[in-house]
Amino acid sequence: MSTAHFRFSPSILRRLGEELNPHPDQGILELVKNAYDADARNCVVEISAADGSSAAVRVIDDGVGMDEATIRDGWLLLGESAKTIAQPTTRLGRLPVGNKGLGRLAALRMGNLAALVTRPEVAPKDQLKVQLDWEEFDRAKAVEEVPIQIVRSKRAPDAKPGTEIAVRGLRTRIGRMDVKRLARGLLLLADPFGDDPVGFHPRLRAPEFADLEKLVQRRYFDDAEFHLTAILGESGKASASVTDWKGNLLYKASQEELRPRATSKPYSCPAARFDLWVFILERERFMLRSTSVQEIREWLAEFGGVHLYIRGIRVTPYGNPGNDWLDLNLSRVRSPELRPSTNTAIGRIALSDPAERLRQKTDRSGLIEDETFDELRRFATDALDWMARRRKAERERLRVAERTRAPRQVARAKQTTSDVIAKLPPRYRKSASEAFEAYDRSRDQESAALRKEVQLYRTLATAGITAAVFAHESRHPVRLLSQNAKLVERRAKNVLKTKYAALLASPMGRILRQVTALQAFSNLALGMIDHEKRRTGRVDIHDSIKTVLAMFQLYVGERDAVVTPELAPGEPFLRGTRAAIESIVINLLTNSLRAFEEAGTQSRRVIIRTKVVASFLQLSFIDSGPGLQGLSAADIWLPGETTYANGTGLGLAIVRDTIEDLGGNVDAKKQGELGGAQIELQFPILGS
């Protein structure tokens, strides 16, 4: 009998190295994590001659180094790591973060040669060196055929413990984007918030990318307007506080205030600390500071968001660009002035998790998002919601105080003016008094008009909220109606056979069509209030028009109307919100459809036409209805003016206000091209 062993082709090194971590920054970061596990306080990454044939990467740390056994049984043992066996803490109390022993291979395989020089703390006179020539492995039939020498020598008397890994003859150029990702990763890897005196401090040295090297050193936490701190204890109970930029306590909360809807039950996740620094990016606030708004914006653009740290090391991808795992931006849409976003805040959630309740995915693309992870996320979002509630309450308090104070200020100003007029010479006193009284009447009229307009918009908001609630709550019963109607239809066909067509086909068809219409109306109402549409950005006007027509397709068909879009060539766009453009189209379209119903119009046609003239878009709504009746072409734009019994009179006012906000103007014809009303809008665009 003979024995054999598994042997591995050198290609396995490529698959476990380059293919496992295709981006060079990720491999280098794995070497930096090894330095953290070795209790290093400082770690320097050097990138030299990034464009030349002698390009090299060096990672130097001041950790405890490695002895011969550690090199043989740990550093050279791929796929297994002593760190995963018992998870002992290091001398500095760190819990090791490596777990598969494969991460460093990606960095070591970046070049033709990789060299390890280490000075173990346990052997003060020794220095050990290992050199890996990857071409030797590529020529061999099996990995284990290539001997690896561990060379021992005497270290210099002043040489302190630590490790240096050098990779030379890089096979792939390290470009600017790679270095930028590396700079960002180094800053966020460990202790980026500068509050741990014995923490881990990785640095970057890259002469070809000096600006990115400086990026690793930048910190602007002292310029934050608010600092939220939420602490979750071992018992699952949490507390939170918010301080201002001077460190003064603004608010504090207990578990009951953080989690009121969950009857304050403990969070079922590891103990954690959540810190968030919130910036208000207004130039006036930075006039007397050493930093500028633009500096903060650029810094937050790179590092903003909430990052997750376990055992002092950052876990990706949480907080990466595009990874808004706490939905900061989504929440900000609902209340822009009170909520932080990834562009106005930077934060961290830090925890140790010694029991490893949070488990990393095999491909290191994040954590397994189970109930424990969800509870950790809930802890953070509850803290954010609490801060928003407190800030909203503070804003409301100030608003009420201002409403109380304003009339008193007006009364004092009025009395002061009257006193001044009373002291004027008699010949000027009468004319001054008359002028002031005229001004006072004008101001009262303006205030009354504003109060009326505010009330109208509140009425519209209430109607919108009611419609949205009805649409949301009706979805389930409407779905049941649809299912039961189809069930009745099937059973009736089975029982009545050929008689079904004559007895029930027509009424059942009407029922099913009406149920479908209810479903469409529900989706229409919810689609109109989609928060994503209120984000400011590039708005394709034609796409917005088509979206509304798709939403209204069934609504239009039910009223026997035909809507014809006649859109200009190209894709005209502006910077604004989809909600603004869609509100214009919806209000004008519903006005036409309602006019058809009120007048009993037979041939119901609507044309929506666009035309690009220079840097302006002309948008025309033309219908075949009765035209403008009961109001002049000028009065139709006034808030509250309507000829319908149950109308709000706000639709066209909203259209006018929206167009004016866009820098455009509106006009109306009583009888247009199709015999009915014709609304003409014109506003500037950025291109087409």
Sequence and secondary structure as in RCSB ss.txt:
>XXXX:A:sequence
MSTAHFRFSPSILRRLGEELNPHPDQGILELVKNAYDADARNCVVEISAADGSSAAVRVIDDGVGMDEATIRDGW
LLLGESAKTIAQPTTRLGRLPVGNKGLGRLAALRMGNLAALVTRPEVAPKDQLKVQLDWEEFDRAKAVEEVPIQI
VRSKRAPDAKPGTEIAVRGLRTRIGRMDVKRLARGLLLLADPFGDDPVGFHPRLRAPEFADLEKLVQRRYFDDAE
FHLTAILGESGKASASVTDWKGNLLYKASQEELRPRATSKPYSCPAARFDLWVFILERERFMLRSTSVQEIREWL
AEFGGVHLYIRGIRVTPYGNPGNDWLDLNLSRVRSPELRPSTNTAIGRIALSDPAERLRQKTDRSGLIEDETFDE
LRRFATDALDWMARRRKAERERLRVAERTRAPRQVARAKQTTSDVIAKLPPRYRKSASEAFEAYDRSRDQESAAL
RKEVQLYRTLATAGITAAVFAHESRHPVRLLSQNAKLVERRAKNVLKTKYAALLASPMGRILRQVTALQAFSNLA
LGMIDHEKRRTGRVDIHDSIKTVLAMFQLYVGERDAVVTPELAPGEPFLRGTRAAIESIVINLLTNSLRAFEEAG
TQSRRVIIRTKVVASFLQLSFIDSGPGLQGLSAADIWLPGETTYANGTGLGLAIVRDTIEDLGGNVDAKKQGELG
GAQIELQFPILGS
>XXXX:A:secstr
         THHHHHHTTTTS SHHHHHHHHHHHHHHTT SEEEEEEE TTSTT EEEEEE S    HHHIIIII
T TT  GGGTS    TTS      SS HHHHHHTTEEEEEEEEE TTSTTEEEEEEEEHHHHHHSSSGGGS   E
EEEE  TT  SEEEEEEEEESS   HHHHHHHHHHHHHHS TTS  TT  EEEEE GGGHHHHHHTT   GGG S
EEEEEEE TTS EEEEEEETT  EEEEE HHHH GGGTT    S  EEEEEEE    GGGGTTSSS HHHHHHHH
HHH EEEEEETTEEETTTTSTT  TT HHHHHHHSTTTS  TTTEEEEEEE  TT  S B TTSSSB  SHHHHH
HHHHHHHHHHHHHHHHHHHHHHHHHHHHHHHHHHHHHHHHHHHHHHHTS HHHHHHHHHHHHHHHHHHHHHHHHH
HHHHHHHHHHHHHHHHHHHHHHHHHHHHHHHHHHHHHHHHHHHHHHGGGHHHHTHHHHHHHHHHHHHHHHHHHHH
HHHT GGGGS EEEEHHHHHHHHHHHTHHHHHHTTEEEEEE  SS  EEEE HHHHHHHHHHHHHHHHHHHHHHT
 SSEEEEEEEEEETTEEEEEEEE S  S SS TTGGGSTT  SSTT  S HHHHHHHHHHHTT EEEEESS TTS
S EEEEEEE SB 
